[in-house]
Amino acid sequence: MPAEEFVAGWISGALGLVLGHPFDTVKVRLQTQTTYRGIVDCMVKTYRHESLLGFFKGMSFPIASIAVVNSVLFGVYSNALLVLTATSHQERRAQPPSYTHVFVAGCTGGFLQAYCLAPFDLIKVRLQNQTEPRAKQPGSPPPRYRGPVHCAASIFQAEGTRGLFRGAWALTLRDTPTLGIYFVTYEWLCRQFTPDGQNPSSGTVLVAGGFAGITSWVAATPLDVIKSRMQMAGLKQRAYGGLLDCMVSSARQEGLGVFFRGLIINSARAFPVNAVTFLSYEYLLLSWG
Ligand SMILES: CN(C)C(=N)NCCC[C@H](N)C(=O)O
């Protein structure tokens, strides 16, 4: 099993993650809290109340976890294509796989990464939703979680391993098809702008990666909202009876627009994050031969 894809996936994912985390914090807050009037209001309030550091809450854990998550995604995707088409990453420009194979390999990568991602994502969302300033201010209550390890330990103590996988179902449903869409969009755009048999230029990779990110996140947003709400359930809002109950009661209370909360910020974040992720992934694999 070629291992370079796993390492390239890890490094490229980490670069994309740092770039996109401030957008991600605003998105999670808009999806799970009703105190903000929109993106700008959320950004202004976060900055005033918590300074620039507020945008980077909950980032240390994803940085550590991206080693697992993105390397599983890209490593499984590439190795699934190897099984399906008997071609290595280097051979795939000369013998491009069919879009069906790309979709199936993407879904497989998405499905497996979702299970690795679930506990890390839960902790990230819980920490991002703590709006208390970092520096202790007189009269303000201390945040519920002191950091990622404390957050993980508290959830584990209260609810056991199952608690750490809260929202995992919604996450799997979100990521399995949308990662198929992600890789198909990337491949399709690369092929449109690249002569047969050649490697795509850096510009093509940036644009194709960016649009792959946007397309997949547009498709993922409805389940992303549900996933974030289920992860927060039981803390501030009421616990839901399951995924369907969360969907129905969110739609009843807030209208169908609720499924598109965070869509704009998700898309704005997705372009630079995935442009950088794919560019560094392709570059690393090319330079390792
Ligand atoms: C629609 N979904 C779930 C994705 N496209 N997932 C791939 C993640 C890529 C990058 N780390 C990001 O966070 O955008």
PDBQT file of the ligand as one rigid body, heavy atoms in Angstrom, charges set to zero:
ROOT
HETATM    1  C1  LIG A 301     -17.701  18.544   2.082  1.00  0.00    +0.000 C 
HETATM    2  N1  LIG A 301     -16.639  18.006   2.860  1.00  0.00    +0.000 N 
HETATM    3  C2  LIG A 301     -16.985  17.339   4.080  1.00  0.00    +0.000 C 
HETATM    4  C3  LIG A 301     -15.339  18.072   2.404  1.00  0.00    +0.000 C 
HETATM    5  N2  LIG A 301     -15.055  18.564   1.346  1.00  0.00    +0.000 NA
HETATM    6  N3  LIG A 301     -14.410  17.504   3.145  1.00  0.00    +0.000 N 
HETATM    7  C4  LIG A 301     -13.039  17.471   2.737  1.00  0.00    +0.000 C 
HETATM    8  C5  LIG A 301     -12.326  18.313   3.681  1.00  0.00    +0.000 C 
HETATM    9  C6  LIG A 301     -11.316  19.138   3.035  1.00  0.00    +0.000 C 
HETATM   10  C7  LIG A 301     -10.888  20.292   3.888  1.00  0.00    +0.000 C 
HETATM   11  N4  LIG A 301     -10.147  19.824   5.033  1.00  0.00    +0.000 N 
HETATM   12  C8  LIG A 301     -12.037  21.160   4.339  1.00  0.00    +0.000 C 
HETATM   13  O1  LIG A 301     -12.275  21.232   5.536  1.00  0.00    +0.000 OA
HETATM   14  O2  LIG A 301     -12.686  21.785   3.515  1.00  0.00    +0.000 OA
ENDROOT
TORSDOF 0
